[in-house]
C-alpha cells in the first residue's frame, strides 16, 4: 500500500476550528475554471470562518455553481480585469472581516493551516505569510527551476529591502484588514491592465508589507500538487514580471526611507563601537618613583597558566522578517 501523502492525511483529519473569541475572518479565493477543485477547499475550511469570498475570473466550467451548491452563504465577486492580482484586489475590497486570508482554489494549500496563520496574527503579527522552506513546511509541486528562481529572487529582495523572507513567491497569506492600505494594490476599477494584476502581486504584497510599519512573520506551510487541471503559472514569463516589480518598488519613497534608516542605524552602531574602543584604550600612567633595591630572593617556581576557556557562542532566533521595528 502506498504511503499516504500530506494531503491525504489532511483529508482524513478532523475539521479544524478557529478560536471561539476569534475576530471575524474573511477567506478570499481567486478562481478560474476550478470546478473540480473548489469543493475540496471549501469543505476543509475551519469552522468559525465569518465569510468566504470566491472571486471568479469568468469561469466556464461551473466553478461558481459548484461553490454555491456547497455553501449557501458564499459571496461571489466577478473580477474586473484578468490575473490573480486583480482577483485578490477585488476580493479584499469586498471583504468585511477583521482578518483576511488569501488561499488558492486548486487544492495545493491546506485550508486547515488557516488556524496557524490566525494564531500568529492574534499573537501580535500584522501580516503573516506561509513558507515552504522552514521547519514543518515543504512542497511536492515546486519544480527545480522554480525553486532556484525563487531562491534568487528571495535573496535579491532580502538584500535590497533589509528583509529576511525564506519564501518570497508563495501566495498563502493572512493579515489584519488594516494592513490592506499599506499593500496599495492596483484599484479594481478600470479595464486597462496594471502592474500587480498577475502573479507578481505576491511579491509586491510581501515587499510592501516588509517596508511598511507592520510586524511581518512567517509560518510553515506545505504545498501539494494541484488536484486537477493545469496551473496558469509560467516560470519565465512570471519571473520576469516579478523582477520588474522588485526594480520598480526599489525606487519608491517607502523603500528609500527604509534604506536611509538602515544606513543611519549602521552608522550609529559603528559610532558606538568606535566610542567603546576608545573607552577601553589603555591609560598612560606616570612612571613610579625609584625605590631602593631589595636583596635578591629565590622565588618558588610558578606553574604555567592555563589557557582561558573559549566563550560559548549563543544564537538568537526571531520570526520577524520585516516591517515595524
Secondary structure, DSSP 8 states (H G I E B T S, - for coil): -----HHHHHHHS---B--TT---EEEEEEESS-TTTHHHHHHTS-BT-SEEEEEES--SSSHHHHHHHH-TT-EEEE-SSSSHHHHHHHHHHH--SSEEEE--SSS-B-GGGHHHHHHHHHTT-SEEEEESSSTT-EESS--HHHHHHHHHHHHHHHHHHT---S-SS---EEEEGGGHHHH----S-SSS--TTSSTTHHHHHHHHHHHSS-EEEEEE-EE---SSS-----HHHHHHHHHHHHHHHHTSHHHHHHHHHHHHHHHHHHHHHHHHHHHTS--------------------------------------EEEE--
